[in-house]
Amino acid sequence: MTETILVVDDNQAVCQALALTLELQGYQAVTCLGPDEALEVLSSREVDLVIQDMNFTQDTTSGGEGRQLFYDIRTCHPNMPLILMTAWTDLNTAVELVKTGHADYMGKPWDDTKLLTSVANLLNLHRLSRENSTLVRQQTQRQQGIRDADLCGLIFASGAMERCVDLAVQVAASDVPVLITGPNGAGKDRLADIIHANSVLKDKPLIKVNVGALPVDLLEAELFGAEAGAFTGATKARIGRFEAADGGTLFLDEIGNLPLSGQIKLLRVLQTGEFERLGSHQTRKVKVRVISATNANLTEDIAEGRFREDLFYRLNVIELVLPPLAERQDDIPALVSYFIGPDFSISPNARAALLAHAWPGNVRELENACKRAVLLAKSARLEAQDFGLTGQVMEAGQTNAPTASSHPAKKISRADIEDALAAHNGVVAHVAKSLGLSRQALYRRMDKLGIAR
Ligand SMILES: Nc1ncnc2c1ncn2[C@@H]1O[C@H](COP(=O)(O)OP(=O)(O)OP(=O)(O)O)[C@@H](O)[C@H]1O
């Protein structure tokens, strides 16, 4: 964008010379011969910088007129960058004015190079301060929006989480589908609660289905319902979760685990609201807002034919990317004090260890570590060893990969699982806990890696 510079000088020749110099540098120059005209221009069009003389009436050399114009401009445009063109008699006044900020002075006759440098510097400074004010304003608005929202007990202190929560609160107002992506235990379920709690549907049901936790053959009956006799063991008719959520919100966790046949049905409900219970030809219709979540790389699943692309775009109208805990370190102390409660505190050593840990199981792992620390603590001041942190620590300078659906969540390796199985004598509940995974997530990972159950 071309920046506009207003030149105010009672000498027409000076105006023309300055305008030419500025225009040759790509600025747009507007000239006027006195203060009244200058103030009129400033009130009627966008100006980015003013170059002004200090005296406008013949035989006046006090600089008083220039000072008056300076303050008149400042009254209406407090941050307007200004360059004062001074004769030696005005120097003291100019120096005094420059001290108020956003201003510079140039002795007459001026040096073109110095003048252009000063113009560029002031414009740059002005741009930065404008950008900064925009950021501050946006942050204040965000914080206000978040303050007014129901955060369902979510604890956070990091900017990354603030942005994520802000987006959740904003999208809550509409009824578009939201896909929450992020690693296990990072708080995707919590974010779904926030979206529902701040939506117009907040008094309607919020139904949650962990798609990954259900056996494939029961999943469709669970989602869409089944008539009696629809499959072995279905002795009576059951309504599905879509019907239960009618008028409200349905949260589909671990959506990446939905088999292809279920994906087709889900796509149809999202498009038309229609579906049939298993074993029935009667078409039913519901109005449900769908929030889904995944820790899987759905774009990879699409490329490998495991997930329908059309369904992905339906679910993913808005994507909320929840960063891993290791990428939002400011949340760690806040979460720790919440989980250990007011009767406990942590030593500086413990704090350092908690910040250095890589948290592959994210907040769930942190919550478990805190519970353990509180149980085993010998005093109210918790030490690093009370948290039992073994295994992964963040390497210096490490930043984990982003968790957008195009990037996989941090992997728990075969060796991690085998080590944990050995350490916990194969007790899956303990292994899952130590890795910060749900039992189902652990089983799925073991199956994928070919580790015997
Ligand atoms: N910011 C937070 N403040 C308080 N508790 C949190 C926060 N984030 C997560 N938790 C707690 O951590 C645990 C795991 O969170 P949640 O179930 O929401 O994670 P998730 O990403 O849905 O995990 P999964 O992918 O395994 O389903 C829960 O007990 C949840 O209440």
The ligand as an SDF file (V2000), in Angstrom:
LIG
                    3D

 31 33  0  0  0  0  0  0  0  0999 V2000
   -6.7860  -28.3620   30.5600 N   0  0  0  0  0  0  0  0  0  0  0  0
   -7.2700  -29.2850   31.3950 C   0  0  0  0  0  0  0  0  0  0  0  0
   -7.6790  -28.9340   32.6240 N   0  0  0  0  0  0  0  0  0  0  0  0
   -8.1140  -29.8770   33.4850 C   0  0  0  0  0  0  0  0  0  0  0  0
   -8.1730  -31.1910   33.2000 N   0  0  0  0  0  0  0  0  0  0  0  0
   -7.8000  -31.5800   31.9840 C   0  0  0  0  0  0  0  0  0  0  0  0
   -7.3370  -30.6500   31.0120 C   0  0  0  0  0  0  0  0  0  0  0  0
   -7.0320  -31.3200   29.8930 N   0  0  0  0  0  0  0  0  0  0  0  0
   -7.2890  -32.6010   30.1310 C   0  0  0  0  0  0  0  0  0  0  0  0
   -7.7500  -32.7790   31.3820 N   0  0  0  0  0  0  0  0  0  0  0  0
   -8.0660  -34.0570   32.0290 C   0  0  0  0  0  0  0  0  0  0  0  0
   -7.1500  -35.0170   31.4910 O   0  0  0  0  0  0  0  0  0  0  0  0
   -7.8090  -36.2260   31.1830 C   0  0  0  0  0  0  0  0  0  0  0  0
   -7.7020  -36.5060   29.6950 C   0  0  0  0  0  0  0  0  0  0  0  0
   -8.4260  -35.4980   29.0050 O   0  0  0  0  0  0  0  0  0  0  0  0
   -9.4330  -35.8370   27.8030 P   0  0  0  0  0  0  0  0  0  0  0  0
  -10.1560  -37.1140   28.0510 O   0  0  0  0  0  0  0  0  0  0  0  0
  -10.2330  -34.6310   27.5260 O   0  0  0  0  0  0  0  0  0  0  0  0
   -8.3420  -36.0630   26.6650 O   0  0  0  0  0  0  0  0  0  0  0  0
   -8.5540  -36.6160   25.1950 P   0  0  0  0  0  0  0  0  0  0  0  0
   -7.6640  -35.8160   24.3300 O   0  0  0  0  0  0  0  0  0  0  0  0
  -10.0010  -36.6410   24.8600 O   0  0  0  0  0  0  0  0  0  0  0  0
   -7.9810  -38.0830   25.3460 O   0  0  0  0  0  0  0  0  0  0  0  0
   -8.2510  -39.3970   24.4090 P   0  0  0  0  0  0  0  0  0  0  0  0
   -7.6970  -39.0630   23.0600 O   0  0  0  0  0  0  0  0  0  0  0  0
   -7.4370  -40.4650   25.0870 O   0  0  0  0  0  0  0  0  0  0  0  0
   -9.7110  -39.6480   24.4030 O   0  0  0  0  0  0  0  0  0  0  0  0
   -9.2460  -36.0650   31.6620 C   0  0  0  0  0  0  0  0  0  0  0  0
   -9.3270  -36.5280   32.9890 O   0  0  0  0  0  0  0  0  0  0  0  0
   -9.4510  -34.5690   31.6290 C   0  0  0  0  0  0  0  0  0  0  0  0
  -10.4350  -34.1700   32.5190 O   0  0  0  0  0  0  0  0  0  0  0  0
  1  2  1  0
  2  3  1  0
  2  7  2  0
  3  4  2  0
  4  5  1  0
  5  6  2  0
  6  7  1  0
  6 10  1  0
  7  8  1  0
  8  9  2  0
  9 10  1  0
 10 11  1  0
 11 12  1  0
 11 30  1  0
 12 13  1  0
 13 14  1  0
 13 28  1  0
 14 15  1  0
 15 16  1  0
 16 17  2  0
 16 18  1  0
 16 19  1  0
 19 20  1  0
 20 21  2  0
 20 22  1  0
 20 23  1  0
 23 24  1  0
 24 25  2  0
 24 26  1  0
 24 27  1  0
 28 29  1  0
 28 30  1  0
 30 31  1  0
M  END
$$$$
